[in-house]
Amino acid sequence: MTFEILSALILFAFVSSITPGPNNLMLMASGANYGVKRTLPHMLGVASGFTLMVVLVGLGIMQLFDLFPITYHILKIVSVSYLLYLAYKIATSSTTSTDKSGNAKPMTFLQAVMFQWVNPKAWTMALTAISVYAPSKSAMAVLMVAGVFGSVNLPCISGWTVLGQKIQSLLTNNKRLRVFNYTMAGLLVASMYPVFL
């Protein structure tokens, strides 16, 4: 991989990782509701899960869609359904300070890893990265693309979580928190728009 291609890949990884999408919106909501420390497993799950996804997409998982086209439509339905469920969970979530029962919990590491497989933006990023920056699909090229994303993605998504925690100081009453959570849920639903294109 030439320096020019590597530079372009790093820029693509940065832009696609830092821009709003389901992962970033959920991490910001989690940071606002639970803080960075409790959101850490969620952040690590997103970074690890997406890196693994890039590797598996590059090594041929997309051949399943070619062999069984119906699986693409099933994935789309599952993705939309799960994102709507998560939007509902965000809209109705509360911080631990307002949830005295302690039932409110951020997404776990494993849940965040698994979420990548129903995240439309993650699929778009992985498919584009492999087709543009590792068209040969050689193991070395795929691992290079995954390594770049793994290195760039975590700092980008961490910024969204920290932003959420910083917003936490403005969400000191239930009304503001409810407005914030409804807004995040609405944005998450809006992020599904590309699925229908």
C-alpha positions as CSV (number, residue, x, y, z in Angstrom):
1,M,0.0,0.0,0.0
2,T,1.5,3.3,-1.1
3,F,1.8,6.3,1.2
4,E,-0.9,8.1,-0.9
5,I,-3.4,5.2,-0.6
6,L,-2.6,4.8,3.1
7,S,-3.2,8.6,3.7
8,A,-6.5,8.4,1.8
9,L,-7.5,5.3,3.9
10,I,-6.7,7.1,7.2
11,L,-8.7,10.1,6.1
12,F,-11.6,7.9,5.0
13,A,-11.5,6.0,8.4
14,F,-11.4,9.3,10.3
15,V,-14.3,11.0,8.4
16,S,-16.5,7.9,8.5
17,S,-15.7,7.2,12.2
18,I,-16.2,10.8,13.4
19,T,-19.4,11.6,11.6
20,P,-22.8,11.0,13.2
21,G,-24.3,7.5,12.9
22,P,-25.9,4.9,15.1
23,N,-22.7,4.1,17.1
24,N,-21.8,7.7,17.8
25,L,-25.3,8.8,18.7
26,M,-25.7,5.9,21.1
27,L,-22.3,6.5,22.6
28,M,-23.1,10.2,23.2
29,A,-26.4,9.2,24.8
30,S,-24.7,6.6,26.9
31,G,-22.0,9.2,27.9
32,A,-24.7,11.6,28.9
33,N,-26.7,9.0,30.9
34,Y,-24.0,6.9,32.4
35,G,-20.6,8.7,32.0
36,V,-17.4,7.6,30.2
37,K,-16.3,5.0,32.8
38,R,-19.6,3.0,32.5
39,T,-19.7,3.5,28.7
40,L,-16.1,2.1,28.3
41,P,-17.2,-1.5,27.5
42,H,-19.7,-0.1,24.9
43,M,-16.9,1.9,23.3
44,L,-14.4,-1.0,23.2
45,G,-17.2,-3.2,21.8
46,V,-17.8,-0.8,19.0
47,A,-14.1,-0.5,18.1
48,S,-13.4,-4.3,18.4
49,G,-16.6,-5.3,16.7
50,F,-16.2,-3.0,13.7
51,T,-12.5,-4.0,13.3
52,L,-13.6,-7.7,13.3
53,M,-16.4,-6.9,10.8
54,V,-13.9,-5.3,8.4
55,V,-11.7,-8.4,8.5
56,L,-14.6,-10.8,8.0
57,V,-16.1,-8.7,5.2
58,G,-12.7,-8.6,3.5
59,L,-12.2,-12.3,3.9
60,G,-15.4,-13.1,2.0
61,I,-18.5,-12.9,4.2
62,M,-20.1,-10.8,1.4
63,Q,-20.1,-13.9,-0.7
64,L,-23.1,-15.1,1.4
65,F,-25.1,-12.1,0.1
66,D,-24.2,-13.0,-3.5
67,L,-25.1,-16.7,-2.9
68,F,-28.3,-15.9,-1.0
69,P,-29.6,-12.5,-1.9
70,I,-32.6,-12.8,0.5
71,T,-30.1,-12.6,3.4
72,Y,-29.5,-8.9,2.4
73,H,-33.2,-8.1,2.8
74,I,-33.4,-10.1,6.1
75,L,-30.4,-8.1,7.4
76,K,-32.2,-4.8,6.4
77,I,-35.4,-5.8,8.3
78,V,-33.4,-6.9,11.3
79,S,-31.3,-3.8,11.3
80,V,-34.3,-1.4,11.1
81,S,-36.2,-3.4,13.8
82,Y,-33.2,-3.4,16.2
83,L,-32.4,0.3,15.6
84,L,-36.1,1.2,16.4
85,Y,-35.8,-0.9,19.6
86,L,-32.6,0.9,20.6
87,A,-34.2,4.3,19.8
88,Y,-37.0,3.4,22.2
89,K,-34.5,2.3,24.9
90,I,-32.7,5.6,24.5
91,A,-35.9,7.7,24.6
92,T,-37.0,5.9,27.8
93,S,-33.6,5.7,29.5
94,S,-32.7,7.5,32.7
95,T,-29.5,8.2,34.5
96,T,-28.6,6.2,37.6
97,S,-29.3,9.3,39.7
98,T,-33.0,9.2,38.6
99,D,-33.3,5.5,38.4
100,K,-33.1,4.5,42.1
101,S,-33.6,0.8,41.3
102,G,-30.3,0.6,39.5
103,N,-31.9,-1.1,36.5
104,A,-30.5,1.3,33.9
105,K,-27.4,-0.1,32.3
106,P,-25.3,1.0,29.3
107,M,-24.7,-1.4,26.4
108,T,-22.2,-4.2,27.2
109,F,-19.1,-5.0,25.3
110,L,-20.7,-8.1,23.6
111,Q,-23.9,-6.2,22.8
112,A,-21.8,-3.5,21.1
113,V,-19.7,-6.0,19.1
114,M,-22.9,-7.7,17.9
115,F,-24.6,-4.4,17.1
116,Q,-22.1,-3.8,14.3
117,W,-23.7,-6.6,12.3
118,V,-27.1,-4.7,12.2
119,N,-25.7,-1.2,11.9
120,P,-26.2,0.1,8.4
121,K,-23.5,2.6,8.6
122,A,-21.0,0.0,9.8
123,W,-21.9,-2.2,6.8
124,T,-21.4,0.8,4.4
125,M,-18.1,1.7,5.9
126,A,-16.7,-1.9,5.9
127,L,-17.9,-2.6,2.3
128,T,-16.5,0.7,1.0
129,A,-13.2,0.4,2.8
130,I,-12.6,-3.1,1.5
131,S,-13.7,-2.5,-2.1
132,V,-11.7,0.8,-2.4
133,Y,-8.6,0.1,-0.3
134,A,-8.3,-3.7,-0.4
135,P,-9.8,-4.7,-3.8
136,S,-7.5,-7.7,-4.1
137,K,-8.9,-8.9,-0.8
138,S,-5.5,-10.4,0.1
139,A,-5.2,-11.1,3.8
140,M,-2.4,-8.5,4.2
141,A,-4.5,-5.7,2.5
142,V,-7.6,-6.6,4.6
143,L,-5.6,-6.7,7.8
144,M,-4.1,-3.3,6.9
145,V,-7.5,-1.7,6.3
146,A,-8.8,-3.3,9.6
147,G,-5.8,-2.1,11.5
148,V,-6.2,1.5,10.3
149,F,-9.9,1.5,11.2
150,G,-9.1,0.0,14.6
151,S,-6.5,2.7,15.3
152,V,-8.6,5.6,14.1
153,N,-12.1,4.5,15.2
154,L,-11.6,4.3,19.0
155,P,-10.3,7.9,19.5
156,C,-13.2,9.2,17.3
157,I,-15.9,7.3,19.1
158,S,-14.4,8.2,22.4
159,G,-14.9,11.9,21.5
160,W,-18.6,11.3,21.2
161,T,-18.8,9.6,24.6
162,V,-16.8,12.4,26.2
163,L,-19.1,15.0,24.5
164,G,-22.1,13.1,26.0
165,Q,-20.5,13.2,29.5
166,K,-19.8,17.0,29.1
167,I,-23.5,17.5,28.2
168,Q,-24.4,15.6,31.4
169,S,-23.9,18.8,33.4
170,L,-26.8,20.4,31.4
171,L,-29.1,17.5,32.0
172,T,-29.5,18.0,35.7
173,N,-33.3,17.8,35.7
174,N,-35.6,15.1,34.3
175,K,-37.2,17.4,31.7
176,R,-33.9,18.3,30.0
177,L,-32.7,14.7,30.2
178,R,-36.0,13.5,28.6
179,V,-35.6,16.1,25.8
180,F,-32.0,15.0,25.2
181,N,-32.9,11.3,25.1
182,Y,-35.9,11.9,22.8
183,T,-33.6,14.0,20.5
184,M,-30.9,11.2,20.5
185,A,-33.6,8.6,19.8
186,G,-35.0,10.7,16.9
187,L,-31.6,11.2,15.4
188,L,-30.9,7.5,15.7
189,V,-34.2,6.8,13.7
190,A,-33.2,9.5,11.2
191,S,-29.8,7.8,10.7
192,M,-31.7,4.8,9.2
193,Y,-32.6,7.0,6.1
194,P,-29.8,5.5,4.0
195,V,-31.2,2.0,4.5
196,F,-34.2,2.9,2.5
197,L,-32.3,4.4,-0.5
